[in-house]
Amino acid sequence: MNLKRRVCHNFIILSVMLWGLTACKTTQPVEIPTPIPTPTPTTTSIRLIDTSKVLNQNFTGLMIYDLDSNRTFLERNIDRYFVPASTTKLFTYYACVKILGDSIPALKYKIMGDSLVIWGTGDPTFLHPDFNTTKVYNFIKQQSLTKKVFISDAHFSNPYFGEGWAWDDYNDYYSTELSSFPMYGNIVRVNVKNKKTTIQPRFFEPNFVTNTEGYNPPEYSGSGGVIKRNNFDNQFFIPRIVSEKMAYQQDIPYKTTTLLTQNMLADTLKKNVGILKLPVAKDALTIFSLRTEGVYRQMLQESDNMLAEHLLLVCGSVMKDSVNSSFAIKSVSDRFLQDMPDAPNWVDGSGLSRYNLFTPRSYVKLLLKLYAIVSREKLFSVMAIGGQAGTLKNSYVNNGKPFIYAKTGSMSGVYNLSGYLVTKKGKTMAFSVMNNNFTKSVRDVRLEVERILTTIYEQN
């Protein structure tokens, strides 16, 4: 066959093949189900997210896992990393559950002749205004009657702020500094009642200046308050607007130093206290303070950053006499979090840092791990409870029947919620909803998440 005839022959074969393929495609019947099946709960739930006008510009991730059937109920962007904000405290809680017992190790101490040497563990409850306990103080006070008292912070190697914290939050109650021997929650509490101002601890009273000329604070807004502290020292300024109020309260972090701790403890004991630079003695004994459950509840329900950060330090002190956040995080991650589906970028205990990065499916994995080692009753009781307690007290109100037990997390452009949902039909689900990168108000996104989770509760 010559070249011309071969080309013609191939063209005819190709044309026949193309005609056959076209004929098959155009004559393929299109089946339309009749009737159209009712959307499954999962499909309905996906539409709640995908059609949301509030979330349409967000970066949103969601995973809901049915604990009863051991299957994923719903997922969206579950392997994407999000800034978690205060939901980071769930990882801190897990660390504490794995490492601490039923009571918080408050101090390590050793009696050396006529001296009592103490090493702080980071216990946040010592003389804390929100906890009614004097057990550890009474121990030190009793020993001080016959012994010299010394404190050592040679085992403390943490900066006073966490990695990636905002420096200009130093005056806000949620940004207390980190120390090995916290006192009074590392804050100064100012109360105004009937135009009378009280300052606790009274140690700081001389540091307050009132009605300062030329001091013009902004109007009170949000958490910051109008009482201001100098950035690098403990000079406080109370404007006239506070002294004229009938009722007002503000917690202001104080600037921590070992010397300040020494002076505050001496002032409290009414006895001199010395400073040593000694590593923790191998035969040091431990005294315990409060039971852990109540402190965990305060940390999770009220989203208390000071408690979260210092409980993480306590974990470090238990594992290796090292009061250091980075050490605690690495140790916990290496020992207990190797099975995470996505390795977290975990840098602090509270979630103040935007360097923290977690995925929705890692949160669900963590929730499953907690569900396996903590009794359901105790686990649900320490979480914020929809319509009843903590940061969810005014959300998910359901005629006195809570169905959401979770940890909230929010900051500018961030709103997350991770925890447990018990549906109307009694199914228990672990969930994580994560929203980042939005310009709408946090309130708008929070209400939309509430609408979506309430619909899932109602339909399942």
C-alpha positions as CSV (number, residue, x, y, z in Angstrom):
1,M,0.0,0.0,0.0
2,N,1.5,3.3,-1.1
3,L,1.8,6.2,1.4
4,K,-1.3,8.2,0.0
5,R,-3.6,5.2,0.3
6,R,-2.2,4.3,3.8
7,V,-3.0,7.8,5.1
8,C,-6.5,7.6,3.6
9,H,-7.1,4.2,5.2
10,N,-6.0,5.4,8.6
11,F,-8.2,8.5,8.4
12,I,-11.2,6.4,7.7
13,I,-10.5,4.1,10.7
14,L,-10.0,7.1,13.0
15,S,-13.3,8.7,11.8
16,V,-15.2,5.5,12.5
17,M,-13.7,5.2,16.0
18,L,-14.6,8.8,16.8
19,W,-18.1,8.4,15.5
20,G,-18.5,5.3,17.7
21,L,-17.3,7.1,20.8
22,T,-19.6,10.1,20.1
23,A,-22.6,7.8,19.5
24,C,-22.0,6.0,22.8
25,K,-21.7,9.2,24.7
26,T,-24.9,10.8,23.2
27,T,-27.0,7.7,23.6
28,Q,-25.9,6.9,27.2
29,P,-29.1,7.1,29.3
30,V,-29.1,9.6,32.2
31,E,-30.7,8.1,35.2
32,I,-32.5,10.6,37.5
33,P,-33.6,8.9,40.8
34,T,-37.3,9.1,41.4
35,P,-38.1,10.1,44.0
36,I,-35.0,12.1,44.9
37,P,-33.7,10.7,48.2
38,T,-33.9,12.8,51.3
39,P,-30.5,14.3,52.1
40,T,-28.6,12.4,54.9
41,P,-27.8,14.3,58.1
42,T,-24.2,14.6,56.9
43,T,-25.3,16.2,53.6
44,T,-27.6,18.6,55.4
45,S,-24.8,19.5,57.9
46,I,-22.3,20.1,55.1
47,R,-24.8,22.5,53.4
48,L,-25.1,24.4,56.7
49,I,-21.4,25.3,56.4
50,D,-21.1,25.6,52.6
51,T,-24.1,27.9,52.3
52,S,-23.4,30.1,55.3
53,K,-23.2,33.8,54.5
54,V,-21.3,34.4,57.8
55,L,-18.6,31.8,57.1
56,N,-18.3,32.4,53.4
57,Q,-15.0,34.4,53.7
58,N,-13.6,32.4,56.6
59,F,-11.1,29.7,56.6
60,T,-13.2,27.1,58.3
61,G,-12.4,23.5,59.4
62,L,-14.8,21.1,61.0
63,M,-14.7,17.5,62.2
64,I,-17.5,15.7,64.0
65,Y,-16.9,12.1,65.1
66,D,-19.7,9.8,66.3
67,L,-18.4,8.1,69.4
68,D,-21.3,5.6,69.4
69,S,-20.7,4.2,65.9
70,N,-17.0,5.0,65.7
71,R,-17.3,6.8,62.4
72,T,-16.7,10.3,61.1
73,F,-20.0,12.1,60.9
74,L,-18.8,15.3,59.1
75,E,-15.5,16.7,57.9
76,R,-14.3,19.9,56.2
77,N,-10.6,20.9,56.0
78,I,-9.7,18.5,58.8
79,D,-6.1,18.3,57.9
80,R,-5.5,22.1,57.6
81,Y,-3.7,24.0,60.4
82,F,-5.5,26.7,62.3
83,V,-4.5,29.1,65.1
84,P,-6.3,27.5,68.0
85,A,-6.4,30.4,70.6
86,S,-7.6,29.2,74.0
87,T,-8.6,25.7,72.8
88,T,-4.9,25.1,73.3
89,K,-5.9,24.6,77.0
90,L,-7.3,21.2,76.1
91,F,-3.8,20.0,75.3
92,T,-2.6,21.5,78.6
93,Y,-5.4,19.7,80.4
94,Y,-4.5,16.4,78.7
95,A,-0.8,16.9,79.8
96,C,-2.0,17.5,83.4
97,V,-4.3,14.5,83.4
98,K,-1.4,12.3,82.2
99,I,1.3,13.7,84.6
100,L,-0.3,15.1,87.7
101,G,-2.1,13.2,90.3
102,D,-5.3,14.2,92.1
103,S,-3.5,17.2,93.9
104,I,-1.2,19.9,92.7
105,P,2.5,19.7,93.8
106,A,2.9,23.1,95.3
107,L,6.5,23.2,96.6
108,K,9.6,21.1,96.8
109,Y,11.5,21.7,100.0
110,K,14.3,20.5,102.1
111,I,15.2,21.3,105.7
112,M,18.9,21.9,106.0
113,G,19.9,22.4,109.6
114,D,18.2,25.6,110.8
115,S,17.0,26.5,107.3
116,L,14.0,25.7,105.1
117,V,14.9,25.8,101.4
118,I,11.9,25.9,99.0
119,W,11.7,25.5,95.2
120,G,8.5,26.6,93.5
121,T,6.9,24.2,91.1
122,G,4.9,26.9,89.3
123,D,1.7,26.1,91.4
124,P,-0.7,28.9,90.5
125,T,-2.9,28.7,93.5
126,F,-0.6,30.0,96.3
127,L,-2.6,32.9,97.9
128,H,-4.6,33.2,94.7
129,P,-7.6,35.4,95.3
130,D,-10.0,33.0,93.6
131,F,-9.0,29.9,95.6
132,N,-9.7,29.6,99.3
133,T,-6.7,27.7,100.5
134,T,-3.9,28.5,103.0
135,K,-2.4,25.0,103.4
136,V,0.9,25.7,101.8
137,Y,1.2,29.2,103.3
138,N,0.5,27.7,106.8
139,F,3.3,25.1,106.2
140,I,5.8,27.8,105.4
141,K,4.6,30.0,108.2
142,Q,4.9,27.3,110.8
143,Q,8.4,26.4,109.6
144,S,9.5,30.0,109.7
145,L,8.8,30.2,113.4
146,T,11.9,28.1,114.1
147,K,13.9,28.2,110.8
148,K,15.3,30.6,108.3
149,V,13.4,30.6,105.0
150,F,15.2,30.6,101.6
151,I,13.8,30.4,98.1
152,S,15.6,29.2,95.0
153,D,14.7,29.6,91.4
154,A,17.8,27.9,89.9
155,H,15.5,25.4,88.2
156,F,13.4,28.1,86.5
157,S,14.5,28.9,82.9
158,N,11.4,30.4,81.3
159,P,10.9,33.9,80.0
160,Y,8.3,35.9,81.7
161,F,6.1,35.9,78.5
162,G,5.3,33.0,76.3
163,E,6.7,32.7,72.8
164,G,4.8,34.9,70.3
165,W,2.8,36.8,73.0
166,A,1.8,40.4,72.2
167,W,4.0,42.7,74.2
168,D,1.3,45.4,74.5
169,D,-1.0,43.0,76.4
170,Y,1.1,43.3,79.6
171,N,-1.6,45.4,81.3
172,D,-4.4,42.9,80.6
173,Y,-5.6,40.4,83.2
174,Y,-5.2,37.5,80.7
175,S,-1.5,38.2,80.2
176,T,0.1,37.5,83.6
177,E,3.8,36.9,83.7
178,L,5.3,33.4,84.3
179,S,7.2,32.5,87.4
180,S,8.3,29.5,89.4
181,F,6.7,30.8,92.6
182,P,3.5,32.7,91.7
183,M,1.8,34.7,94.4
184,Y,-1.7,36.1,94.4
185,G,-2.2,34.8,90.9
186,N,0.6,37.2,89.7
187,I,-2.0,40.0,89.6
188,V,-3.0,43.0,91.7
189,R,-6.7,43.1,92.2
190,V,-8.3,46.6,92.6
191,N,-11.9,46.7,94.0
192,V,-14.0,49.8,94.2
193,K,-17.2,49.6,96.3
194,N,-19.2,52.6,97.4
195,K,-16.4,54.8,96.2
196,K,-13.9,53.0,98.5
197,T,-10.9,51.5,96.8
198,T,-9.1,48.4,98.1
199,I,-5.9,46.9,96.7
200,Q,-4.9,43.3,97.1
201,P,-2.2,42.4,98.0
202,R,-1.7,45.4,100.1
203,F,2.0,45.1,99.5
204,F,1.4,47.2,96.3
205,E,-0.5,50.0,97.8
206,P,2.5,52.4,97.9
207,N,2.9,51.8,94.2
208,F,-0.4,53.3,93.2
209,V,-0.8,56.9,92.2
210,T,-4.3,58.4,91.9
211,N,-5.7,61.4,90.1
212,T,-2.4,62.0,88.3
213,E,-2.2,65.3,86.5
214,G,-1.8,64.9,82.7
215,Y,-2.9,61.2,82.8
216,N,-5.8,60.8,80.4
217,P,-6.7,57.1,80.1
218,P,-9.0,55.8,77.5
219,E,-12.6,55.0,78.4
220,Y,-13.1,51.5,79.7
221,S,-13.5,49.0,77.0
222,G,-13.3,45.3,77.0
223,S,-10.8,43.5,79.3
224,G,-8.1,46.1,79.4
225,G,-9.5,48.4,82.0
226,V,-8.5,52.0,82.8
227,I,-5.9,51.4,85.6
228,K,-2.5,51.3,83.9
229,R,0.8,49.9,85.0
230,N,4.2,51.0,83.6
231,N,5.5,48.5,81.2
232,F,8.7,47.7,82.9
233,D,8.0,48.3,86.6
234,N,5.3,48.1,89.1
235,Q,4.1,51.7,89.1
236,F,0.3,51.8,88.8
237,F,-2.0,54.8,87.9
238,I,-5.6,55.1,88.9
239,P,-7.5,57.8,87.1
240,R,-10.3,59.8,88.7
241,I,-12.9,57.9,86.7
242,V,-12.2,54.8,88.9
243,S,-12.3,56.5,92.3
244,E,-15.7,58.0,91.4
245,K,-17.2,54.7,90.4
246,M,-19.7,53.0,92.8
247,A,-18.5,49.5,91.8
248,Y,-15.5,48.4,89.8
249,Q,-12.9,45.6,89.7
250,Q,-9.8,45.2,87.6
251,D,-7.0,42.7,87.8
252,I,-3.6,44.0,86.6
253,P,-0.6,41.7,86.2
254,Y,2.4,42.8,88.2
255,K,6.0,42.7,86.9
256,T,7.6,39.5,88.4
257,T,11.2,39.1,89.6
258,T,12.8,36.8,92.1
259,L,13.6,39.8,94.3
260,L,10.0,40.8,94.3
261,T,8.9,37.3,95.3
262,Q,11.4,37.4,98.1
263,N,10.1,40.7,99.4
264,M,6.4,39.7,99.0
265,L,6.9,36.5,100.9
266,A,8.8,38.2,103.6
267,D,6.1,40.8,103.9
268,T,3.4,38.1,104.1
269,L,5.4,36.0,106.7
270,K,6.6,39.1,108.6
271,K,10.0,37.5,108.5
272,N,13.2,37.8,106.4
273,V,13.4,35.5,103.4
274,G,16.7,34.8,101.6
275,I,17.5,33.8,98.0
276,L,19.7,30.9,97.1
277,K,20.8,29.6,93.7
278,L,20.6,25.8,94.4
279,P,19.3,23.1,92.1
280,V,16.4,21.1,93.4
281,A,17.8,18.6,96.0
282,K,17.5,15.0,94.9
283,D,16.0,14.2,98.3
284,A,13.6,17.2,98.4
285,L,10.1,16.5,99.6
286,T,6.9,17.8,98.1
287,I,3.9,19.5,99.7
288,F,0.6,19.5,97.8
289,S,-2.0,22.2,97.6
290,L,-5.5,22.0,96.0
291,R,-7.1,19.0,94.3
292,T,-6.6,19.2,90.6
293,E,-10.2,18.9,89.4
294,G,-11.4,22.2,90.8
295,V,-8.4,24.0,89.3
296,Y,-8.9,22.3,85.9
297,R,-12.5,23.4,86.0
298,Q,-11.6,27.0,86.6
299,M,-8.9,26.9,83.8
300,L,-11.3,25.4,81.2
301,Q,-14.6,27.0,82.0
302,E,-13.3,30.5,82.6
303,S,-10.4,30.1,80.1
304,D,-7.9,31.2,82.7
305,N,-4.5,31.8,81.0
306,M,-2.6,32.2,84.2
307,L,-3.7,28.8,85.5
308,A,-3.0,27.1,82.1
309,E,0.5,28.4,81.8
310,H,1.5,27.6,85.3
311,L,-0.1,24.1,85.3
312,L,2.1,23.4,82.3
313,L,5.1,24.5,84.3
314,V,4.0,22.2,87.1
315,C,4.0,19.3,84.7
316,G,7.6,20.2,83.8
317,S,8.6,20.3,87.5
318,V,7.1,16.8,88.0
319,M,8.8,15.3,85.0
320,K,12.3,16.6,85.6
321,D,12.5,19.4,88.1
322,S,12.5,21.8,85.2
323,V,10.1,24.7,85.4
324,N,10.1,25.5,81.7
325,S,7.2,25.5,79.2
326,S,9.2,24.4,76.2
327,F,10.6,21.4,78.1
328,A,7.1,20.4,79.3
329,I,5.6,20.7,75.8
330,K,8.3,18.6,74.2
331,S,8.2,16.0,76.9
332,V,4.4,15.6,76.7
333,S,4.5,15.6,72.9
334,D,7.2,12.9,72.8
335,R,5.6,10.7,75.4
336,F,1.9,11.0,74.7
337,L,1.2,12.7,71.4
338,Q,3.1,10.6,68.9
339,D,-0.2,9.2,67.5
340,M,-1.6,12.6,66.5
341,P,-2.7,12.6,62.9
342,D,-0.9,15.9,62.3
343,A,2.0,17.0,64.4
344,P,1.0,20.1,66.3
345,N,3.0,23.3,66.6
346,W,2.4,23.8,70.3
347,V,4.3,26.6,72.0
348,D,2.4,27.7,75.1
349,G,-0.1,26.5,77.7
350,S,-2.9,29.0,77.2
351,G,-3.2,29.7,73.5
352,L,-2.2,33.4,73.7
353,S,0.4,32.8,71.0
354,R,-0.5,32.8,67.3
355,Y,2.5,30.5,66.7
356,N,0.3,27.6,68.0
357,L,-1.1,25.6,65.0
358,F,-3.4,22.6,65.3
359,T,-5.8,20.7,62.9
360,P,-9.4,19.8,63.6
361,R,-8.7,16.1,63.3
362,S,-5.9,16.4,65.9
363,Y,-8.4,18.0,68.3
364,V,-10.8,15.2,67.7
365,K,-8.1,12.7,68.4
366,L,-7.2,14.4,71.6
367,L,-10.9,14.4,72.6
368,L,-11.1,10.7,72.0
369,K,-7.9,10.2,74.1
370,L,-9.5,12.2,77.0
371,Y,-12.8,10.3,76.7
372,A,-10.9,7.1,77.1
373,I,-9.0,8.0,80.3
374,V,-11.3,10.4,82.2
375,S,-14.8,9.4,83.3
376,R,-17.5,11.0,81.2
377,E,-19.1,12.7,84.2
378,K,-15.8,14.3,85.3
379,L,-14.8,15.2,81.8
380,F,-18.0,17.0,81.0
381,S,-18.1,18.7,84.3
382,V,-14.8,20.5,83.8
383,M,-15.7,21.8,80.4
384,A,-17.6,25.0,79.7
385,I,-21.3,23.8,79.6
386,G,-23.8,25.3,77.1
387,G,-26.4,27.4,78.9
388,Q,-24.9,26.6,82.3
389,A,-21.3,27.3,83.1
390,G,-18.2,29.2,82.0
391,T,-17.7,30.9,78.6
392,L,-20.7,29.0,77.2
393,K,-23.1,30.0,80.0
394,N,-25.1,32.3,77.7
395,S,-24.9,30.1,74.6
396,Y,-26.6,26.9,73.6
397,V,-29.5,27.5,76.0
398,N,-31.7,24.5,75.8
399,N,-34.4,24.6,78.5
400,G,-32.0,23.5,81.2
401,K,-30.8,20.4,79.2
402,P,-27.2,21.1,78.1
403,F,-25.9,19.4,75.0
404,I,-22.5,21.1,74.5
405,Y,-19.5,20.5,76.7
406,A,-16.5,22.3,75.1
407,K,-13.6,24.7,75.2
408,T,-13.9,28.0,73.4
409,G,-11.0,29.9,71.8
410,S,-11.1,33.3,70.3
411,M,-9.0,36.3,69.4
412,S,-9.1,38.8,66.6
413,G,-10.0,36.9,63.4
414,V,-10.2,33.6,65.3
415,Y,-13.1,31.6,66.8
416,N,-12.9,27.9,67.6
417,L,-14.9,25.5,69.7
418,S,-13.8,21.9,70.5
419,G,-15.5,19.4,72.8
420,Y,-18.5,17.0,73.0
421,L,-22.0,17.2,71.7
422,V,-24.9,15.0,72.9
423,T,-27.6,15.0,70.2
424,K,-31.3,15.0,70.8
425,K,-31.5,11.3,70.2
426,G,-28.7,10.7,72.7
427,K,-25.7,10.2,70.4
428,T,-22.4,11.4,71.7
429,M,-20.1,13.2,69.3
430,A,-16.6,14.7,69.6
431,F,-16.2,17.8,67.5
432,S,-13.8,20.6,66.6
433,V,-14.9,23.7,64.7
434,M,-12.1,26.1,63.7
435,N,-12.5,29.5,62.1
436,N,-9.6,31.7,61.1
437,N,-8.9,34.7,58.9
438,F,-12.1,36.6,59.1
439,T,-12.8,40.3,59.5
440,K,-16.4,40.0,60.8
441,S,-16.9,40.3,64.6
442,V,-16.1,37.2,66.7
443,R,-19.7,37.4,68.0
444,D,-21.1,36.9,64.5
445,V,-19.0,33.8,63.9
446,R,-19.7,32.5,67.3
447,L,-23.5,32.8,66.8
448,E,-23.2,31.1,63.4
449,V,-21.3,28.1,64.9
450,E,-24.0,27.9,67.6
451,R,-26.7,27.8,64.9
452,I,-24.9,25.0,63.0
453,L,-24.2,22.9,66.0
454,T,-27.7,23.4,67.4
455,T,-29.2,22.2,64.0
456,I,-27.0,19.1,64.2
457,Y,-28.2,18.5,67.7
458,E,-31.8,18.8,66.7
459,Q,-31.6,16.5,63.6
460,N,-29.6,13.6,65.1
